[in-house]
Amino acid sequence: MSKAHGNQYSEGLDKNAANFVQLSPLSFLDRTAGVYPNLISTIYEDRVFTWAQTRERAARFASFLSRRGIGRGDTVAAMLPNIPAMNEIHFAVPMTGAVLNTLNIRLDASAIAFQLDHGGAKVILVDPEFSEVIASALTQIKGPKPLVIDVDDAHYDGGRRIGEIEYEAAVASGDPGFATVLPQDEWDAIALSYTSGTTGNPKGVVTHHRGAYLNAVSNILAANLGQHPVYLWTLPMFHCNGWCFPWTVAAAAGVNVCLRKVDPAKIFELIPKHGVTHMAGAPIVYNTLINAPGAPKSGARPVVGLIAGAAPPMAVLAGAESIGIRLTHVYGLTEVYGPASVCAEQPGWDQLPADARAQLKRRQGVAYPLQEAITVLDPETMQPVPRDGETIGEVMFRGNVVMKGYLKNEAATREAFAGGWFHTGDLGVLDKDGYVIIKDRSKDIIISGGENVSSVEVEDVLYKHPAVLFAAVVAKPDAKWGEVPCAFVELKDGATATEADVIAFCKKQLPGFKAPKAVIFGLIPKTSTGKIQKFMLRDQVKSADAILS
């Protein structure tokens, strides 16, 4: 019998408004506010909001922005700590069709000015703690000045207002019935985040509604959040939009426990007070808690802690368990919405000795539930490396939880997606289980306290020093920060400089966390063609220990 022409499953079975909706995390807020209007959504000191109130506040602020002409294709920036407003704008800004640009609160004025210009921010929300740095940045931007909105915080003493209107006044002026502008296409941008690259200026990572939706749900599955989790905000919301957790908590109808800064005493108070079930952060956060005076012993119900950055040291994994935090290792980059792989735990791991269990849990792991794939490929042939735990290749991602690309940088976008995979720049192996293990970084990025530091950016500053002939920066292991920038400096003939002098020079031009913490003077090894042999410098300071220890 001959096959009928065409595909019977495509005839008269088209997409329509009833059976197809563009994916957007905005739907999570609408559902949760509708189903659980009276459940608590947000706690911050003495302020408490329900999901109905959070939905209304987001709609009101979206209305305010819309009346100011903010809509599709516009950028709204924010320089805020983990306070309720920062969570609310993750919904309010995309509700207008605009794109949210959360700024790293550790950056200096010049870096912020670049990002505001590059992203074309039309509005910026500012906490009083950062009013001076933003005021300075606004004097340096080359394009039109954005509308400045102050976000006052009664729990911060200091700073000043530099804006046209205060956030609560803007919210109060808005329409609670504002009609959400849904994405015309789930590929529409939802957020802009800047990441350090191997050049002086950071790249603008553009993410989309579809990816944010899927990674938010992936967080629920990977971290076993279930319904109604209580999430403590130890991870900065400016980091990859808080790894999508503002949208995750909304999807799970959970509670956001906001925390202005990482304060061990405050954290240990909030966990039992509010019944915290989950948290996330870099190794330094957990190390700080483990070593804090008066750290409590393990409670009856452990908190699930997601940890990312460098592989967590065994001491951190064990120490966290001793204070009632069970760590799950995740891995990712800004380009994949934060974590996009997880060290998925297997049955029987809990029965293993502590050292054996820690070795397994330190791996970067396998793809997030809704990410298509993570693997290690030979970057030249694009073929998978064998699962031998020894053959090194480049770690790569593929799937729906990958950025649209870099804003106004088509060349970098093409390079990042060469061969149909996203190239992380991290070097790793596959073990016999198919789990990824990172061995080294190939893009000159130093991860210090969860912050990306471009060694090239630091080198550019070092070369401006009048006494410096050659400079190279590599990662040096650090007990507190995981790793820190270490500068190797070769001085010009007859020139003199001290370690303190060089560090002070860098701090004048870079945020403190990017400045070298150590300077080593002497001849820098080079190839016959004059290329600096960084691998020798990394060996000298044992850079790999920061990843592998």
C-alpha positions as CSV (number, residue, x, y, z in Angstrom):
1,M,0.0,0.0,0.0
2,S,1.5,3.3,-1.0
3,K,2.0,6.1,1.5
4,A,-0.4,9.0,1.2
5,H,1.2,12.3,0.1
6,G,2.0,14.6,3.0
7,N,2.0,14.1,6.7
8,Q,-1.4,13.3,8.2
9,Y,-0.2,14.7,11.5
10,S,0.4,18.1,10.0
11,E,-2.9,18.5,8.1
12,G,-5.4,20.7,9.9
13,L,-3.4,20.5,13.1
14,D,-1.8,23.9,13.2
15,K,-0.8,26.0,16.2
16,N,-3.4,28.3,17.5
17,A,-4.2,30.5,20.5
18,A,-5.7,27.5,22.3
19,N,-2.8,25.1,22.0
20,F,0.3,27.2,21.8
21,V,1.6,30.0,24.0
22,Q,5.1,31.5,23.9
23,L,7.1,30.4,27.0
24,S,7.8,33.1,29.5
25,P,8.6,33.1,33.2
26,L,6.0,35.9,33.6
27,S,3.4,33.1,33.5
28,F,4.8,31.8,36.8
29,L,3.9,35.0,38.7
30,D,0.4,35.1,37.2
31,R,-0.3,31.5,38.2
32,T,1.1,31.6,41.7
33,A,-0.6,34.9,42.5
34,G,-3.9,33.5,41.2
35,V,-3.7,30.1,42.9
36,Y,-1.9,31.1,46.2
37,P,-2.7,34.8,46.6
38,N,-2.4,34.8,50.3
39,L,0.8,32.8,50.7
40,I,3.9,34.7,51.6
41,S,6.1,35.6,48.6
42,T,8.8,37.8,50.2
43,I,10.3,38.5,53.6
44,Y,12.8,41.2,54.2
45,E,13.4,42.3,57.8
46,D,10.0,43.6,59.0
47,R,8.5,43.7,55.5
48,V,6.3,40.8,54.3
49,F,4.4,40.5,51.0
50,T,2.0,37.9,49.7
51,W,2.0,36.6,46.1
52,A,-1.0,38.7,45.3
53,Q,0.8,41.8,46.6
54,T,4.0,41.0,44.7
55,R,2.0,40.6,41.5
56,E,0.2,43.9,42.1
57,R,3.5,45.7,42.8
58,A,5.1,44.4,39.7
59,A,2.1,45.4,37.6
60,R,2.1,48.9,39.1
61,F,5.8,49.4,38.5
62,A,5.5,48.1,34.9
63,S,2.7,50.6,34.4
64,F,4.9,53.4,35.7
65,L,7.6,52.4,33.3
66,S,5.2,52.1,30.4
67,R,3.9,55.6,31.0
68,R,7.5,56.8,30.8
69,G,7.7,55.3,27.3
70,I,9.5,52.1,28.3
71,G,8.6,49.1,26.1
72,R,10.0,46.5,23.6
73,G,13.7,46.7,23.0
74,D,14.4,49.1,25.8
75,T,16.9,48.4,28.6
76,V,16.2,49.0,32.3
77,A,19.3,48.8,34.6
78,A,19.4,48.1,38.3
79,M,22.1,48.6,40.9
80,L,20.5,46.9,43.9
81,P,21.3,44.4,46.6
82,N,19.0,41.4,47.4
83,I,15.9,43.4,48.5
84,P,12.3,43.0,47.5
85,A,12.5,45.6,44.7
86,M,15.2,43.6,43.0
87,N,13.0,40.5,42.9
88,E,9.9,42.5,41.8
89,I,11.7,44.1,38.8
90,H,12.5,40.6,37.4
91,F,8.8,40.6,36.6
92,A,8.0,44.2,36.2
93,V,10.6,45.1,33.5
94,P,9.8,42.2,31.2
95,M,6.1,42.8,31.7
96,T,6.6,46.0,29.7
97,G,8.5,44.1,26.9
98,A,11.7,45.7,28.1
99,V,15.0,44.0,29.0
100,L,16.5,43.9,32.5
101,N,20.1,44.7,33.0
102,T,21.2,43.9,36.6
103,L,24.6,45.5,37.4
104,N,27.3,44.0,39.5
105,I,27.4,46.0,42.7
106,R,31.1,45.5,43.1
107,L,32.0,47.3,39.8
108,D,33.5,50.8,39.7
109,A,32.0,53.8,38.0
110,S,33.9,53.5,34.7
111,A,32.8,49.8,34.2
112,I,29.2,50.8,35.0
113,A,29.3,53.7,32.6
114,F,30.5,51.4,29.8
115,Q,27.6,49.0,30.4
116,L,25.0,51.7,30.6
117,D,26.2,53.1,27.3
118,H,26.6,49.8,25.6
119,G,23.2,48.5,26.7
120,G,21.5,51.8,26.1
121,A,19.8,51.9,29.5
122,K,16.9,54.3,29.6
123,V,16.2,53.7,33.3
124,I,18.4,52.8,36.3
125,L,17.2,51.8,39.8
126,V,19.7,52.7,42.5
127,D,20.1,51.7,46.1
128,P,21.5,54.4,48.4
129,E,24.6,52.3,49.1
130,F,25.6,52.7,45.5
131,S,24.4,56.3,44.9
132,E,28.0,57.7,44.7
133,V,29.3,55.2,42.3
134,I,26.3,55.6,40.0
135,A,26.4,59.4,40.3
136,S,30.1,59.2,39.1
137,A,29.1,56.7,36.3
138,L,26.4,59.1,35.0
139,T,29.0,61.8,34.5
140,Q,31.1,59.4,32.4
141,I,28.5,58.0,30.0
142,K,28.5,59.2,26.5
143,G,24.9,58.6,25.5
144,P,21.6,60.0,26.8
145,K,21.3,60.0,30.6
146,P,18.8,57.4,31.9
147,L,15.9,58.2,34.2
148,V,17.2,57.5,37.8
149,I,14.9,55.9,40.3
150,D,16.0,55.8,44.0
151,V,15.2,52.6,45.9
152,D,15.3,53.7,49.5
153,D,16.0,51.0,52.1
154,A,15.2,51.8,55.7
155,H,17.7,49.1,56.8
156,Y,20.6,50.9,55.2
157,D,22.0,53.9,56.9
158,G,23.8,56.2,54.5
159,G,23.9,57.3,50.9
160,R,21.8,59.9,49.3
161,R,19.0,60.3,46.7
162,I,20.2,61.0,43.2
163,G,17.1,60.2,41.3
164,E,13.9,61.8,40.0
165,I,11.5,59.7,41.9
166,E,11.6,57.0,44.7
167,Y,10.6,53.5,43.9
168,E,7.7,53.2,46.3
169,A,6.2,56.4,44.9
170,A,6.6,55.0,41.4
171,V,4.9,51.8,42.4
172,A,2.0,53.7,44.1
173,S,1.4,55.8,41.0
174,G,1.1,52.8,38.7
175,D,-2.0,50.9,37.5
176,P,-2.5,47.5,39.3
177,G,-4.5,46.4,36.2
178,F,-1.6,46.9,33.8
179,A,-1.8,44.4,30.9
180,T,1.4,42.4,30.7
181,V,3.1,42.8,27.3
182,L,3.8,39.1,26.6
183,P,6.7,38.3,24.3
184,Q,5.8,38.1,20.6
185,D,8.3,35.3,20.4
186,E,9.8,33.3,23.3
187,W,13.1,34.1,21.6
188,D,12.6,37.8,22.6
189,A,15.2,39.1,25.0
190,I,14.4,39.1,28.7
191,A,17.8,40.1,30.3
192,L,21.2,41.6,29.5
193,S,24.1,40.6,31.7
194,Y,27.7,41.5,31.4
195,T,30.5,39.1,31.8
196,S,34.3,39.4,31.8
197,G,35.9,38.2,28.7
198,T,39.5,38.1,27.5
199,T,39.4,41.7,26.4
200,G,39.2,44.8,28.4
201,N,35.5,45.5,27.8
202,P,33.0,42.9,29.1
203,K,30.5,41.2,26.7
204,G,26.8,41.8,26.9
205,V,25.1,38.4,27.3
206,V,21.5,38.5,25.9
207,T,19.1,35.8,27.3
208,H,15.6,35.0,26.2
209,H,12.2,34.2,27.7
210,R,12.3,30.6,26.6
211,G,15.7,29.9,28.3
212,A,14.7,31.8,31.5
213,Y,11.4,29.7,31.7
214,L,13.2,26.4,31.2
215,N,16.1,27.1,33.5
216,A,13.8,28.3,36.2
217,V,12.0,24.9,36.1
218,S,15.3,23.1,35.8
219,N,16.3,24.7,39.1
220,I,13.3,23.1,40.8
221,L,14.2,19.6,39.4
222,A,18.0,19.8,40.0
223,A,17.7,21.2,43.5
224,N,14.6,19.2,44.4
225,L,12.8,22.3,45.5
226,G,9.3,20.8,45.3
227,Q,6.4,23.1,46.1
228,H,6.6,26.0,48.5
229,P,10.3,26.1,49.2
230,V,11.8,28.8,51.5
231,Y,14.8,30.2,49.6
232,L,17.4,32.4,51.3
233,W,19.0,35.0,49.0
234,T,22.7,34.5,49.7
235,L,23.4,34.5,46.0
236,P,23.4,38.0,44.5
237,M,20.5,38.6,42.2
238,F,22.7,40.5,39.8
239,H,24.6,37.2,39.1
240,C,22.9,35.8,36.0
241,N,19.6,37.1,37.3
242,G,20.2,35.2,40.5
243,W,20.6,32.0,38.4
244,C,17.0,32.5,37.4
245,F,15.8,31.9,41.0
246,P,13.4,34.9,41.1
247,W,11.4,33.1,38.4
248,T,12.1,29.7,40.0
249,V,10.7,30.7,43.4
250,A,7.6,32.1,41.7
251,A,7.1,28.9,39.7
252,A,7.4,26.8,42.9
253,A,5.1,29.2,44.9
254,G,7.9,29.6,47.4
255,V,9.1,32.3,49.8
256,N,12.0,34.7,49.0
257,V,13.9,35.5,52.2
258,C,15.8,38.6,51.2
259,L,19.2,39.3,52.6
260,R,21.0,42.6,52.0
261,K,24.5,41.1,52.5
262,V,26.1,37.9,53.5
263,D,26.2,38.0,57.3
264,P,26.7,34.7,59.0
265,A,25.0,35.7,62.3
266,K,22.0,36.9,60.3
267,I,21.9,33.8,58.1
268,F,22.0,31.5,61.2
269,E,19.1,33.5,62.6
270,L,17.0,33.4,59.5
271,I,17.3,29.7,58.7
272,P,15.4,28.4,61.8
273,K,13.2,31.5,62.0
274,H,11.7,31.1,58.6
275,G,12.3,27.4,58.0
276,V,14.8,28.0,55.1
277,T,15.0,25.0,52.8
278,H,17.3,26.2,50.1
279,M,20.1,28.6,49.4
280,A,22.9,29.1,46.8
281,G,26.3,30.7,46.5
282,A,30.0,30.5,45.7
283,P,32.3,28.4,47.9
284,I,33.3,31.6,49.8
285,V,29.8,31.9,51.1
286,Y,29.7,28.5,52.6
287,N,33.3,28.7,53.8
288,T,32.4,31.9,55.6
289,L,29.5,30.2,57.3
290,I,31.5,27.1,58.3
291,N,34.2,29.2,59.9
292,A,31.9,31.7,61.6
293,P,32.1,32.0,65.3
294,G,29.2,30.2,66.9
295,A,28.2,28.3,63.8
296,P,25.4,25.9,64.8
297,K,25.7,22.1,64.6
298,S,23.7,20.2,62.0
299,G,19.9,20.6,62.5
300,A,17.2,18.0,62.0
301,R,16.4,19.2,58.5
302,P,19.3,20.1,56.4
303,V,19.2,23.1,54.1
304,V,20.0,22.2,50.4
305,G,22.7,24.5,49.3
306,L,23.7,24.9,45.6
307,I,27.3,25.7,45.2
308,A,29.1,26.9,42.0
309,G,32.3,28.5,41.0
310,A,35.4,26.5,41.4
311,A,34.9,22.9,42.5
312,P,34.2,22.9,46.2
313,P,37.1,21.7,48.4
314,M,36.4,18.6,50.4
315,A,36.7,20.6,53.6
316,V,33.8,22.8,52.4
317,L,31.6,19.8,51.5
318,A,32.2,18.2,54.9
319,G,32.1,21.5,56.8
320,A,28.8,22.4,55.3
321,E,27.2,19.1,56.4
322,S,28.5,19.7,59.9
323,I,26.4,22.9,60.1
324,G,23.3,21.5,58.5
325,I,23.8,22.4,54.8
326,R,23.8,19.6,52.2
327,L,25.6,20.9,49.1
328,T,24.8,20.1,45.5
329,H,27.5,21.2,43.0
330,V,26.3,23.0,39.9
331,Y,28.2,24.5,37.1
332,G,27.6,27.1,34.4
333,L,28.3,30.5,33.0
334,T,26.4,33.7,32.4
335,E,26.0,32.5,28.8
336,V,23.9,29.6,30.0
337,Y,21.8,31.5,32.6
338,G,24.0,30.5,35.5
339,P,24.0,26.8,36.4
340,A,23.2,24.5,33.4
341,S,24.8,21.3,34.7
342,V,24.6,19.5,38.0
343,C,26.5,16.8,39.8
344,A,23.5,14.6,39.8
345,E,23.6,12.4,42.9
346,Q,23.3,8.6,42.5
347,P,21.8,6.1,44.9
348,G,24.3,4.8,47.4
349,W,26.5,7.9,47.5
350,D,25.3,8.6,51.1
351,Q,26.7,5.3,52.3
352,L,30.2,6.0,51.0
353,P,33.1,7.3,53.2
354,A,33.2,11.1,53.4
355,D,36.3,11.4,51.1
356,A,34.9,9.1,48.4
357,R,31.6,10.9,48.5
358,A,33.3,14.3,48.3
359,Q,35.3,13.2,45.2
360,L,32.1,12.3,43.4
361,K,30.2,15.5,44.5
362,R,33.0,17.8,43.3
363,R,32.4,17.0,39.6
364,Q,30.7,19.5,37.4
365,G,28.4,16.8,36.3
366,V,25.7,16.3,33.7
367,A,23.3,18.5,31.9
368,Y,20.6,20.3,33.8
369,P,17.2,18.6,33.4
370,L,16.0,21.0,30.7
371,Q,19.4,21.6,29.1
372,E,20.0,19.5,26.1
373,A,23.6,18.5,26.7
374,I,27.0,19.2,28.3
375,T,30.0,17.4,27.1
376,V,33.8,17.6,26.4
377,L,34.8,17.9,22.8
378,D,38.1,18.3,20.9
379,P,37.7,21.9,19.9
380,E,39.5,21.2,16.6
381,T,37.6,18.1,15.4
382,M,34.5,18.7,17.5
383,Q,34.5,15.0,18.4
384,P,33.8,13.8,21.9
385,V,36.8,12.8,24.1
386,P,36.8,9.3,25.5
387,R,35.4,8.7,28.9
388,D,38.7,8.0,30.4
389,G,39.0,10.8,32.9
390,E,42.3,11.9,31.3
391,T,41.8,13.1,27.7
392,I,41.4,16.9,27.9
393,G,39.0,18.8,25.6
394,E,36.8,21.9,25.9
395,V,33.6,21.8,27.9
396,M,30.6,22.7,25.7
397,F,26.9,23.2,26.1
398,R,24.0,22.8,23.7
399,G,20.3,23.4,24.2
400,N,17.5,25.8,24.9
401,V,19.3,27.2,28.0
402,V,21.9,29.0,26.0
403,M,22.1,32.7,25.3
404,K,20.9,34.4,22.2
405,G,24.4,35.8,21.8
406,Y,26.5,38.8,22.7
407,L,25.0,42.2,22.2
408,K,26.5,44.2,19.3
409,N,29.3,41.6,18.9
410,E,28.5,39.2,16.0
411,A,32.1,38.0,15.7
412,A,32.2,36.9,19.3
413,T,28.8,35.3,19.0
414,R,29.9,33.3,15.9
415,E,33.1,32.2,17.7
416,A,31.2,31.1,20.8
417,F,28.8,29.0,18.8
418,A,31.3,27.5,16.3
419,G,30.4,23.9,15.3
420,G,26.9,24.1,16.8
421,W,28.0,24.1,20.4
422,F,28.6,26.9,23.0
423,H,32.3,26.9,23.8
424,T,32.8,27.6,27.5
425,G,36.6,28.1,27.3
426,D,36.9,25.7,30.2
427,L,39.1,22.6,29.7
428,G,37.9,19.3,31.2
429,V,37.6,15.5,30.9
430,L,34.7,13.0,30.9
431,D,34.9,10.3,33.5
432,K,33.6,6.7,33.1
433,D,30.1,7.9,34.2
434,G,30.0,10.6,31.6
435,Y,30.3,13.3,34.2
436,V,32.3,16.4,33.3
437,I,35.3,17.3,35.4
438,I,37.0,20.7,34.8
439,K,40.8,20.6,34.8
440,D,41.7,24.1,33.7
441,R,40.5,27.3,32.2
442,S,41.5,28.4,28.8
443,K,40.2,31.9,28.6
444,D,42.4,33.6,31.1
445,I,39.5,34.0,33.6
446,I,40.1,33.9,37.3
447,I,37.1,33.2,39.5
448,S,37.6,35.0,42.8
449,G,34.9,34.7,45.4
450,G,32.4,33.9,42.6
451,E,33.4,36.9,40.5
452,N,35.0,36.6,37.1
453,V,38.2,38.5,36.7
454,S,39.8,38.8,33.2
455,S,43.5,38.4,33.6
456,V,43.9,40.3,30.3
457,E,42.0,43.2,31.8
458,V,44.4,43.3,34.8
459,E,47.4,43.0,32.5
460,D,46.2,46.0,30.5
461,V,46.3,48.1,33.6
462,L,49.7,46.7,34.7
463,Y,51.2,47.7,31.3
464,K,50.2,51.3,32.0
465,H,52.5,51.4,35.0
466,P,55.7,53.4,34.0
467,A,58.1,50.8,35.5
468,V,56.5,47.7,33.9
469,L,58.1,46.1,30.8
470,F,56.1,42.8,30.7
471,A,53.2,41.5,32.8
472,A,51.2,38.4,33.2
473,V,48.4,37.5,35.5
474,V,47.3,34.1,36.6
475,A,45.2,32.5,39.3
476,K,46.7,31.8,42.7
477,P,44.9,29.6,45.2
478,D,43.5,31.4,48.2
479,A,41.9,29.9,51.3
480,K,39.2,32.6,51.5
481,W,38.4,33.5,47.9
482,G,39.1,30.2,46.2
483,E,41.6,32.0,43.9
484,V,42.9,35.5,43.4
485,P,44.9,37.4,40.7
486,C,48.6,37.0,41.0
487,A,50.8,39.3,38.9
488,F,54.2,38.5,37.4
489,V,56.0,41.6,36.5
490,E,59.2,42.2,34.6
491,L,60.5,45.8,35.2
492,K,62.1,48.1,32.6
493,D,65.9,48.5,32.9
494,G,66.8,50.8,35.7
495,A,63.1,51.0,36.9
496,T,62.0,50.2,40.4
497,A,58.7,49.3,42.0
498,T,57.4,47.5,45.0
499,E,54.5,45.0,45.4
500,A,52.5,47.6,47.4
501,D,53.1,50.2,44.7
502,V,51.9,48.0,41.9
503,I,48.8,46.8,43.8
504,A,47.9,50.4,44.7
505,F,48.3,51.5,41.1
506,C,45.9,48.7,40.0
507,K,43.4,49.6,42.6
508,K,43.1,53.1,41.3
509,Q,41.9,51.7,37.9
510,L,40.2,48.5,38.9
511,P,37.6,47.3,41.4
512,G,39.4,45.9,44.5
513,F,38.5,42.3,43.7
514,K,40.2,42.5,40.3
515,A,43.5,44.0,41.6
516,P,46.4,41.6,42.1
517,K,46.7,40.2,45.6
518,A,50.4,39.3,45.1
519,V,53.1,40.6,42.7
520,I,56.2,38.5,41.8
521,F,59.1,40.4,40.2
522,G,61.6,38.8,37.8
523,L,62.1,37.6,34.2
524,I,58.9,36.2,32.7
525,P,59.4,33.0,30.6
526,K,58.6,33.5,26.9
527,T,58.7,31.4,23.7
528,S,61.2,32.1,20.9
529,T,58.6,34.3,19.3
530,G,58.1,36.3,22.5
531,K,54.8,34.8,23.7
532,I,54.6,34.6,27.5
533,Q,54.4,31.0,28.7
534,K,51.6,31.3,31.2
535,F,51.5,27.6,31.9
536,M,54.9,27.9,33.6
537,L,53.6,30.8,35.7
538,R,50.5,28.8,36.6
539,D,52.7,25.8,37.6
540,Q,54.8,28.1,39.8
541,V,51.9,29.4,41.9
542,K,50.0,26.1,41.6
543,S,47.0,27.6,39.9
544,A,45.4,24.2,39.2
545,D,45.1,23.6,43.0
546,A,42.3,26.3,43.0
547,I,40.3,24.1,40.7
548,L,41.3,20.6,41.8
549,S,41.9,20.9,45.5
